[in-house]
Amino acid sequence: MFDQILTISKFTIIESMRNRLLWLSLLVIAISFALVEFIGDLAITEHRATQVAVLAAFLRLSAVVIIAMFVVSSTVRELQDKTLEMILAMPIHRASYYLGKLTGFIQVAFVVGFLFASMLLIYAPIGQVVIWGVSLFLELVLVVAMGMVMLFTFKQIPSALTGVFIIYAASRSATSIYLMSKYPIIPHTTVGQKFMDAFVEILTWLLPDLHRFTQTEWLVYNTGEWSLLIPVATQTAIYLMFLSMIALFDFYRKNF
């Protein structure tokens, strides 16, 4: 089983090279560098802080989009081209296929996160960049897991990507929305308002707390510490297992 996982993982990485994913990442880095230098010229004060904030936000979002699109498009193409059926016709467990693809995607996410974090070394201290880069990698791991859940559910690229981005945006903003509903300027008294407050609170328990991940302020104000990665890594491990269980359950119940 380990050999099967390793082989599938290897071919997933080869596919990323054939799809020019590395060149796309380098293109994003070049565009971000030009954008940040232009914005730095426009900033009246705190040029470096402005550049770091814009660059970190742009790279984080770009990494999420690149990884989500690669994960979904790669596997959906295998579904539509009947490649998955040919693989499963061999003596390969579905769990081996899933874990192989997951491992390969995570390795690709590591490379993308490493390249994007390296770009920040021009503008921020190496210690803060390393912490930010590790957090970005853990965030991308969750994006990979979300993508695999959505593609096995919808089997269509637009639907799967929409699901990934909706969950990602909700995970990023759920805590802020919860705090606004918890401490409103005008007290909520109607049934509808109380229902929405309860719904938002449930979301904060179900979704990963992504606002703790890859914070720009670590780079701008040098506030990043290794201890901040403990809850981040813990959430990543928990949600990775949870999402993998959902994906495998959905994968095993489908007929190909």
MOFEN-V659205 format. One record per pair of residues at least 24 apart in sequence whose ideal C-beta (glycine too) atoms are under 8 Angstrom apart, sorted by the first residue. I is the first residue (numbers start at 1). J is the second residue. Records with the same first field share a line. If there is no record, write none. Layout:
I->J  J
This chain:
1->93  95  96
4->92  93  96  97  100
5->96  99  100  103
6->100  103
7->100
8->87  96  97  99  100  101  103  104
9->100  101  103  104  107
10->104
11->104
12->74  100  101  103  104  105  107  108
13->104  107  108
15->74
16->70  74  104  108
19->70  74
21->66  70  108  112
22->111
24->66
25->66  111  112  115  116
26->115
28->59  62  66  116
29->59  115  116  119
32->58  59  62  119
33->119  122
36->123
48->123
49->220
51->123
52->120  123  124  216  219  220
53->216  219  220
55->119  120  123
56->120  132  214  216  219  220
57->216
59->116  117  119  120  136
60->116  136  139  214  216
62->116
63->109  112  113  116  136  140
64->139  140  143  168
66->112
67->105  108  109  112  140  143  144  147
68->143  146  147  161  164  165  168
69->161
70->105  108
71->105  143  144  147  148  151
72->147  150  151  157  160  161  164
73->157
74->105
75->101  148  151
76->151  155  156  157  160
79->151  155  256
84->256
85->256
88->256
94->248  251  252
95->248
98->148  244  247  248  251
101->148
102->144  145  148  244
105->144  147  148
106->141  144
109->137  140  141  143  144
110->137  140
112->140
113->137  140
120->219
123->219
124->219
125->222
127->224
128->218  219  222  224
129->219
131->218  224  225  226  228  229
132->214  215  218  219  224
134->229
135->213  214  215  228  229  232
136->213  214
138->213  229  232  233  236
139->210  213  214  236
141->236  240
142->208  210  236  239  240  243
143->168
145->239  240  243  244  247
146->243
148->243  244  247
149->243  246  247  250
152->247  250  251  254
153->250
167->207
168->210
170->203  207
171->207  208  209  210
172->210  211
173->211
174->200  203  204  207  209
175->204  209  211
176->211
178->203  204
208->235  236  239
209->235
